Amino acid sequence: MKRKKWIVAITAIFFFIGSMAGTAAAVDEIRIGTIGPITGWATIFGQGCLNGIKLALDEYNNEFNGIPIRVFSEDTKADVEVMRTKLDSLKNRDKVHLIIGPSLGHEGMAAVDWGARNPQVPMLIGYSAPEDITMRKATNSVIRPGWTGAQVIFNFGQYCAKELGYKKIIIVGQDYSYPWDQAAGFIRGFLENGGEKVERIWHPVEAVDFSSIMAKLMGMSREYDAVLNNSGGAQVVAFFKQWKQFGLDKVYPQILGQANVPIVSMLSELGDSALGVYSSLHYYDGNPSQANQMFRENFKKKYGHYPDVIAVQGYDAVHVAFKAMKAINGQVDNPEKFIAALRKVQLVSPNLHGARFISIHSPTRYRISTSNKWLKRTAG
């Protein structure tokens, strides 16, 4: 009888050990792929996101529960066809367990199509923000841990109509999905709150000669109240430079910017031409929260300059991934379980708390002042 009890006890122990082994991580290395433009006109978007990813991984000592994490970074060069090839490489050659990226609007739309054809590869969208990634084009394996283009600018349209009293505005922007979404969000907020008309002028994505557009804006100045630059990267710098060269700063009382115009990485390039710009975004570098101040200082220590919202997005994506991995005990080799866990993650970024609206009056010194629900960045 005693012998039977011992056999039962030993069997139970082995069963328990076996069940524990079944829930333990089955990989000896976690492979994360990153995708985005690291060279070319959109470098700040890909490199910024990658920098945020690496900083977050440093905080985890580049491992999860003792399992080393290896990063495979691919440069899209802001080219969709290049990105598709690189995504295939990350999946087939590097056999990554997770992809973080991409960072541009048109890349995001192509990436979600790729995700639909490769549902076994979880993807956390980087800085790319078109609505359709998680709306009309939504697919289970592609998860957005961040924002959308229309989301952060709707209230800005409202502000321009109600607070600034504008009735007619011209939007000049790059002709691809992200600026389209920014325009849509702004227009709805503007027209629903007293605005009367929005004229849209689109230009090729990589255009840097805006002389014909500047001449057109000059001729429209009597009818319209302000101009909103709806571009990102090198095109913003070129636009603002020519804006002053053509004397439009003396013709229009205000120049507005889409979300990416006044981000930290752009201010050093824009210099004094950023003075007086109004824009909106979900992150402001002066956020006094302890978490954001620590993030900024750690980022500066690692890279030699302060972060922007693009880096925040890569940084937050890693924390989302870790919360999901913790929930499944590191079983990243089970894509169905990993994707389900990623979709259940709830994360409030401490770096984004309270950011609503940014008004730039100085490119170098700021203090935070509050006025109703708006947070303004003003000269210090």
C-alpha positions in Angstrom: 0.0 0.0 0.0 2.8 2.4 0.9 4.6 1.4 -2.3 1.5 2.5 -4.3 1.4 5.8 -2.5 5.1 6.5 -3.4 4.4 5.6 -7.0 1.4 8.0 -7.1 3.5 10.7 -5.4 6.4 10.3 -7.8 4.1 10.2 -10.8 2.4 13.5 -9.6 5.8 15.1 -9.2 6.9 14.2 -12.8 3.5 15.3 -14.1 3.9 18.7 -12.3 7.5 19.1 -13.7 6.2 18.2 -17.1 3.4 20.7 -17.0 5.9 23.4 -15.8 8.2 22.6 -18.7 5.3 22.8 -21.1 4.6 26.4 -20.0 8.3 27.5 -20.0 9.9 29.4 -22.8 10.9 26.9 -25.5 13.5 29.2 -27.3 17.1 29.9 -26.5 17.0 33.3 -28.3 14.2 35.8 -28.9 14.6 37.5 -32.3 13.1 40.9 -32.9 13.1 42.5 -36.4 12.8 46.2 -36.9 11.8 47.8 -40.2 11.9 51.5 -41.3 13.8 54.1 -43.3 17.3 54.5 -41.9 18.7 56.3 -44.9 17.2 58.9 -47.3 14.8 61.7 -46.8 12.8 60.0 -44.0 15.8 58.8 -41.9 14.6 60.5 -38.8 11.5 58.4 -38.8 13.2 55.0 -39.1 16.3 55.8 -37.0 14.3 57.6 -34.3 12.0 54.5 -33.8 15.0 52.2 -33.8 16.8 54.3 -31.2 13.7 54.1 -28.9 13.6 50.3 -29.4 17.3 49.9 -28.4 16.9 52.1 -25.4 14.0 50.1 -24.1 15.9 46.9 -24.6 18.8 48.3 -22.7 16.5 48.7 -19.7 15.8 44.9 -19.9 19.5 44.2 -20.4 18.6 42.8 -23.8 17.1 39.7 -22.4 13.8 38.2 -21.2 14.0 36.0 -18.1 17.6 35.1 -19.0 16.8 34.5 -22.7 19.0 36.8 -24.9 17.3 39.1 -27.3 18.8 39.6 -30.7 17.7 42.5 -33.0 17.7 42.4 -36.8 17.3 45.9 -38.3 16.3 46.5 -41.9 16.4 49.8 -43.9 13.4 50.3 -46.1 14.8 53.5 -47.7 11.2 54.7 -47.6 10.5 52.4 -50.6 7.6 50.0 -50.3 9.1 47.4 -52.6 12.3 47.4 -50.7 10.3 47.0 -47.5 8.4 44.0 -48.7 11.7 42.3 -49.6 13.1 43.1 -46.2 10.0 41.8 -44.4 10.4 38.5 -46.3 14.0 38.4 -45.2 13.1 39.0 -41.5 10.6 36.2 -41.7 12.4 33.6 -43.8 16.1 34.2 -43.2 16.2 35.6 -39.7 13.1 33.8 -38.5 12.1 36.6 -36.2 9.4 36.2 -33.5 8.2 39.8 -33.7 8.6 42.7 -36.1 8.4 46.4 -34.8 7.7 48.9 -37.6 7.4 50.5 -40.0 7.5 54.3 -39.5 6.0 55.9 -42.6 2.3 56.0 -43.7 2.7 54.3 -47.1 4.9 51.7 -45.6 2.3 51.0 -43.0 -0.4 50.3 -45.5 1.9 47.9 -47.4 3.0 46.3 -44.2 -0.6 45.5 -43.2 -1.1 43.8 -46.6 2.1 41.8 -45.9 0.8 40.9 -42.5 -2.4 39.6 -43.9 -0.4 37.2 -46.1 1.9 36.2 -43.2 -0.4 35.9 -40.2 2.1 33.9 -38.2 4.4 36.8 -37.8 3.3 39.3 -35.1 3.9 43.0 -36.0 3.8 46.0 -33.7 3.4 49.1 -35.9 6.1 51.7 -35.3 5.5 55.3 -36.1 3.3 54.7 -39.1 -0.2 56.2 -38.5 -2.8 55.7 -41.3 -6.2 54.9 -39.9 -6.8 52.0 -42.2 -4.0 49.9 -40.7 -6.4 49.1 -37.8 -9.7 49.9 -39.5 -10.6 48.9 -43.1 -7.4 47.0 -43.7 -7.1 45.5 -40.2 -5.6 42.1 -39.8 -5.2 40.0 -36.6 -1.4 39.8 -36.6 -0.8 43.6 -37.0 -1.2 45.5 -33.8 -1.0 49.3 -33.3 0.5 50.3 -30.0 0.4 54.0 -30.7 -1.6 56.7 -32.5 -3.3 57.6 -35.8 -2.7 60.6 -38.1 -6.3 61.9 -37.8 -6.5 61.4 -34.0 -3.9 63.9 -33.0 -5.0 66.8 -35.2 -8.8 66.8 -35.0 -8.8 69.1 -31.9 -6.3 71.3 -33.6 -8.8 72.0 -36.4 -11.3 72.8 -33.7 -8.8 75.2 -32.0 -8.0 77.0 -35.3 -11.7 77.6 -35.9 -12.8 78.5 -32.4 -9.8 80.0 -30.7 -7.9 81.5 -33.6 -11.1 82.4 -35.5 -9.9 81.2 -38.9 -12.5 80.6 -41.6 -10.4 79.6 -44.6 -7.2 77.6 -44.6 -4.8 76.2 -47.2 -3.2 72.8 -46.6 0.1 72.1 -48.5 1.4 68.5 -48.1 3.1 65.4 -49.3 0.9 63.2 -51.4 0.7 60.0 -49.5 -1.4 58.2 -46.9 -0.2 59.8 -43.6 -0.7 63.5 -44.7 -4.0 62.5 -46.2 -5.1 61.3 -42.7 -3.7 64.4 -41.1 -5.7 66.5 -43.5 -8.9 64.5 -42.9 -8.6 64.9 -39.1 -7.9 68.6 -39.3 -10.6 69.3 -41.9 -13.3 67.6 -39.9 -12.3 69.4 -36.6 -12.1 72.7 -38.5 -15.4 72.5 -40.5 -17.4 71.1 -37.6 -16.5 74.1 -35.4 -17.0 77.1 -37.6 -14.4 76.8 -40.3 -15.8 77.4 -43.8 -13.3 76.2 -46.4 -10.1 74.2 -46.7 -8.0 74.2 -49.9 -5.6 71.3 -50.4 -2.4 71.4 -52.4 -0.5 68.2 -52.8 3.1 67.8 -53.9 5.4 64.7 -54.7 6.7 63.1 -51.5 10.4 64.0 -52.1 9.8 67.4 -53.6 12.1 70.2 -52.3 11.4 73.0 -54.8 8.2 74.7 -53.8 8.6 77.9 -56.0 5.4 77.3 -58.0 3.4 76.5 -54.8 4.8 79.6 -53.1 3.6 81.7 -56.1 0.2 80.2 -55.9 0.0 80.8 -52.2 0.9 84.4 -52.8 -2.0 84.8 -55.1 -4.4 83.2 -52.7 -3.4 85.3 -49.7 -6.4 87.7 -49.8 -8.9 84.9 -49.5 -7.3 82.6 -46.9 -6.4 83.2 -43.3 -3.5 80.8 -42.9 -1.4 78.0 -44.4 -0.8 74.5 -42.8 2.3 72.7 -43.9 1.4 69.0 -44.0 4.8 67.4 -44.6 7.7 65.7 -42.7 11.4 65.4 -42.8 13.6 67.4 -45.2 10.5 68.7 -47.1 9.5 70.7 -44.0 12.9 72.5 -43.8 12.7 73.3 -47.6 9.2 74.6 -47.3 9.9 76.9 -44.3 13.0 78.2 -45.9 11.2 79.1 -49.2 8.3 80.5 -47.2 10.5 83.2 -45.9 12.4 83.7 -49.1 9.2 84.4 -50.9 8.0 86.8 -48.2 5.0 84.8 -47.3 5.7 85.3 -43.6 4.7 88.9 -44.2 1.6 88.1 -46.1 -0.1 85.4 -44.0 -0.6 86.1 -40.3 0.1 82.5 -39.3 1.8 79.3 -40.5 0.5 76.1 -39.1 2.1 72.7 -39.0 1.0 69.1 -39.0 2.1 66.8 -36.2 5.7 66.1 -37.5 6.6 69.8 -38.2 7.7 70.8 -34.7 9.1 67.5 -33.3 12.4 67.8 -31.4 14.5 66.3 -34.2 13.2 69.0 -36.6 13.7 72.1 -34.4 17.5 72.3 -34.8 17.0 72.2 -38.6 14.2 74.8 -38.6 15.9 77.2 -36.2 14.2 80.6 -36.0 11.8 79.7 -38.8 9.9 77.6 -36.3 9.0 80.8 -34.3 5.3 81.4 -34.2 4.3 77.9 -35.5 1.2 76.3 -34.2 0.9 72.5 -34.3 -0.5 69.5 -32.4 0.8 66.2 -31.2 0.4 63.6 -28.4 3.9 64.1 -27.0 5.8 67.2 -25.8 9.4 67.0 -24.7 8.8 69.3 -21.7 6.4 66.9 -20.0 7.5 67.2 -16.4 6.5 63.7 -15.4 9.3 61.7 -13.7 9.1 58.9 -16.2 9.5 61.3 -19.1 12.4 63.2 -17.6 14.2 59.9 -16.9 13.4 58.7 -20.5 14.8 62.0 -21.9 18.0 61.9 -19.8 18.7 58.2 -20.5 18.1 58.8 -24.2 20.5 61.8 -24.3 23.1 59.8 -22.4 23.0 57.0 -25.0 22.6 59.1 -28.2 23.9 62.6 -27.4 20.6 64.3 -28.1 17.1 64.4 -26.7 14.3 62.2 -28.0 11.2 63.0 -29.9 7.8 61.4 -30.3 9.2 58.9 -32.9 11.6 57.5 -30.4 8.8 57.3 -27.8 6.9 55.1 -30.2 9.7 52.6 -30.6 10.3 52.7 -26.8 6.7 52.0 -26.0 6.4 49.2 -28.5 9.1 47.2 -26.7 7.3 47.6 -23.4 4.1 46.3 -25.0 6.1 43.3 -26.3 7.5 42.6 -22.8 4.1 42.7 -21.1 2.8 40.2 -23.7 5.9 37.9 -23.3 5.4 38.0 -19.5 1.8 36.9 -19.9 2.8 33.8 -22.0 6.0 33.1 -20.1 8.2 33.8 -23.1 6.6 31.4 -25.5 7.2 33.6 -28.5 7.6 30.5 -30.7 3.8 30.1 -30.5 2.6 33.0 -32.7 -1.1 32.5 -32.1 -0.5 32.8 -28.3 1.9 35.7 -28.7 -0.5 37.7 -30.9 -3.4 37.1 -28.6 -1.3 38.3 -25.6 -0.1 41.4 -27.6 -3.7 42.3 -28.3 -4.6 42.1 -24.6 -1.8 44.4 -23.4 -3.0 47.6 -21.7 -0.2 50.2 -21.5 -0.5 53.9 -20.7 2.7 55.5 -21.8 4.1 57.7 -19.0 5.8 59.8 -21.6 2.5 60.9 -23.3 0.5 61.8 -20.3 -1.2 65.2 -20.7 0.1 66.1 -24.2 -2.6 67.9 -26.2 -1.4 70.9 -28.1 1.9 72.6 -28.8 2.5 76.3 -29.6 6.1 77.0 -30.4 7.4 80.5 -29.7 11.0 79.5 -29.1 13.0 76.7 -30.7 15.3 76.4 -27.7 13.8 77.4 -24.3 10.4 76.3 -23.0 8.2 76.4 -20.0 4.9 74.7 -19.6 1.7 76.7 -19.0 -1.8 75.4 -18.9 -4.9 77.0 -20.3 -8.1 75.0 -19.9 -7.5 71.6 -21.5 -4.6 72.8 -23.7 -0.9 72.5 -22.8 1.2 75.1 -24.5 4.9 75.3 -25.0 6.0 78.9 -24.6 9.2 80.9 -24.3 10.9 80.5 -21.0 
